């Protein structure tokens, strides 16, 4: 039996001492003490008194866990309260709306549409802001993962906006109408304030509901009796969704925190750079501190934990100072670096005789034309360590293409680290084509290039038009074939109708 533990637990929950309980059921304190210790059991009439006193049945008191029983009852009461509040809200809304004049109904609908419209506009504005600020943070992810993450956040944002919108509309409606008007039946006029008399009511008929505006705008109410429980449940759902959204953001910041710690470790590979290393190290430390502050705030919000806000604020401002100093030191360190684009042994030169059909096409980028006194065309190609420009010649048309050399990524990484430690910035992907000739040749080459693209686009356009004409012709042939088939079908259908008519005629004559 659980009588001893249940009796002790329920007595403490009701703030009763053993003497108080003994007095209520007419026994001595020692008897209650023996019941709670399990040394003795109450008689049946005392058991009935205990059940009546604590609103329990004998089976719950003897065999069940009283804590679970109370929790079950509380949960059932909460569900029943939720349903009752919801039904009461719906009933009051229907009574209010049915008692309104037509003019007030139109005004009510218009106000609700304005509120919903303004809320939708605000949600759309916030969504556009998030697209420009928040979405680019995931641009590093592959396309499929990126779209999955974006769609997930959009769904969460939509759910938050929907729940918040419902809460907002219901709360404004309750405050603006249900709490501002009251339903009055005939015979209850005296219960209204002294300023509202029967003369103020418009032709009250028996058993008919009317709306009377409250004269007192400031009323002290008990929140537990004026708030609807189902609105609070909606708010809790909204708060849960927001916390889940905050948890996902916190997960992202945890991943970034790990990344910054990795960056701090890797920064020691550039320790030879001096001030650049110091500045980058300070920036990474400030990023770690910012992540800590944000994660601390998210933790406090999700788990409703209170931390020292002043300490976090001071830490955040200290982080800004460290980041600013680190950026300054980094800029000073970078100013001492040399930018290297090309090596002398990777520059190629070629001289071409100028003619009226000479055309230069760079499929990689632009060609830099530099005016000189030369009548011929001098081309200087600047390659890099990992890229090389090659060209093809076809009827005085020079087509330049960039070819990427097959190189191990770890070799590129090692070369980059070595160059940075030697205070050099090497532009490995920067290939240039410079053309030196006189102004007349430059104009002629540019005109030939424009004519080349014009003919190319014209050819593609004509090819596309011919393809569309072929499709139209194929469609017309198919349509003609379909028309012929329909004509044959109609003829066959007519013949069948004639035969059917003849059969019916012969049957009738028979």
Secondary structure as UniProt FT lines:
FT   HELIX           3..13
FT   TURN            14..15
FT   HELIX           18..25
FT   HELIX           29..37
FT   HELIX           44..54
FT   HELIX           58..63
FT   HELIX           66..99
FT   HELIX           102..133
FT   HELIX           135..138
FT   TURN            139..140
FT   HELIX           143..173
FT   HELIX           174..178
FT   TURN            179..180
FT   STRAND          181..184
FT   TURN            186..187
FT   HELIX           189..191
FT   TURN            194..195
FT   HELIX           198..200
FT   TURN            206..207
FT   STRAND          210..213
FT   HELIX           223..226
FT   HELIX           229..267
FT   HELIX           268..273
FT   HELIX           275..303
FT   HELIX           309..334
FT   TURN            335..336
FT   STRAND          338..340
FT   HELIX           344..346
FT   STRAND          347..352
FT   TURN            356..357
FT   STRAND          359..362
FT   STRAND          368..371
FT   STRAND          377..382
FT   STRAND          387..394
FT   TURN            395..396
FT   STRAND          397..404
FT   HELIX           409..421
FT   TURN            422..423
FT   STRAND          424..426
FT   TURN            428..429
FT   STRAND          432..437
FT   HELIX           439..509
//
